[in-house]
Each structure stands twice: as C-alpha cells, then as structure tokens.
Amino acid sequence: MPSKVFYNIAHRGASGYRPENTVPSFLLAMELGTKMWECDVRFTRDKEIVVIHDATVDRTTDGTGAVRDFTYSQLAKLDAGSWFSPEFAGARIPTLGQVLELFDDATELVVEIKDGIYFPEITDAVVEMVIARGLESQVHISAFHWQVLDRVKALTSKIRTSALVVCSNQPTPPPRSIDGKEVPVYTKPQDLIADALAHDVDILCPPAGFITEAVVEQAHAAGLLIRAWGLKGRDEQEMARLVRCGVNGMTTNYPDVLEEIYRNS
C-alpha cells in the first residue's frame, strides 16, 4: 500500500534531463514541482563545499583530477555541462551555498556527504552552514559511513539523517567499498535496522533491489522511515513496485515520472 509520507527526491536534480548536480538540473526540478532534491558534496583543496558526485572531475567536466586537489576558483572554470549535451556548455560546479540559495521555504534538500570519512571537518562545515541559514528543518544529511551520521547527531538533533546502506541478496556477498573505504554489506533486514537504531538515524535507505513489502514493514515497526536508492534510469515498473511496497520515497533522475506513478497508485 502506498505510504502517506512519501519523498519524491530529484537525484542530483532532474538529472535524467540535465547535467547532474548543476544549477540547470536543480532549476528544472523546481520547474517540475519537485519539493525535495538530492546533491552530493565534497571538499576542495581550500575547503570549499562543492556539489559533485565523483571523487574526480573526469566524468562530469572537461577537466581531469581529484576534486580535493583543486581550489574552488580552479573548479569554477571547468565546464560541467557539455559532457551531457552541448546545450548545457558552460554549466559550472556549484557550491553547496549556491544550491541552498535556489530553493524556497517549501523545498527540502538531501545532502550526501561523500568524503566525510577522510575529512571529518566537511560534516562540521555542512552542519554549520545549514544552521547559519536556519535550514535545519529543510535539510537531511545522508552518507554511507556511520561515522559521518554519528557526527551530525553529535552536532545537532535538529537535522535529520539518512543512512545509505549496501545490501545483498547473496548469503555471502563480496566486500564493498565506498570512496575507498569498506562498508558493511547487509544480507538480513533485521541487522541493518538494528544498526540504524543504534546510530539514531531517521531514515533507512537500502538499495531498491533489496526492498520488499516485508522489509518496509519491519522498518516501520521499528519506527524508521525507509526510502530506496539505486534505481536504474527510468524504470517505471520498479518505481511502481516500490510504491506498492509502501516505501517512504526514493531518489530518481526522473521526478516527474515518479510523481505521476505515485499520484496514480
């Protein structure tokens, strides 16, 4: 049964249509009426919080090299749009502050901290920025590493945390690393729910393929919201399946498609 609490989250903006994690992508999410966006953040060499998914700039810009090796002024000169389409040539890597300036009082943002395991101070910097702007009720912080989420909770109880977890339906799955650091691979819902409760997170985020109606029921029984990550492209059947399972939301590159599916469910 579809959940009444449902987050349709524009993954890196409306990234199915415009270059991910850029102002054009977030502006389209706004135009589509999507009230929740997701972005990824990393530190530059001079400790600016920038919005980019990968550890390097190679895939989504015309540059090469690790994000952490650039100053922000150097990153700001890179073209972050042409890789997607010539139409978006000249799009730039935004700062987190620039993205926060875009949305209104009705919009929420999920900030995924990518390299907090290497730079604990980025977590502090994100939290400080959110508090300084009075956006604690509109921002969620997500991460794959429990230490990052623990740090958020140590700094404030007002910002919601979302635990991104790696799961497998194999009984003995191979190890997995995120940003070069090994993370747990969960095979049993009760184990990931227990860890989520132990770390006082607000929302549990397993991969879409691990979620069943039974998993959702167990999470809800434990007092957790549950949303999916890792949808592959414009998979309308999977979106509809997850909605039927009762999830509380999911990240999608096509928030307009998900909105229609949820509305008609």
Secondary structure, DSSP 8 states (H G I E B T S, - for coil): ---SS-EEEEETTTTTTS-TTSHHHHHHHHHTT--EEEEEEEE-TT--EEE-SSSBSTTTSS--SBGGGS-HHHHTTS-SSTTT-GGGTT----BHHHHHTT--TT-EEEEEESSTTT-HHHHHHHHHHHHHTT-TTTEEEEESSHHHHHHHHHH-SSSEEEEE-EE-SSSS---EEETTEEE-EE-SHHHHHHHHHHTT-SEEE-BGGG--HHHHHHHHHTT-EE-BB---SS-HHHHHHHHHHT-SEEEES-HHHHHHHHHT-
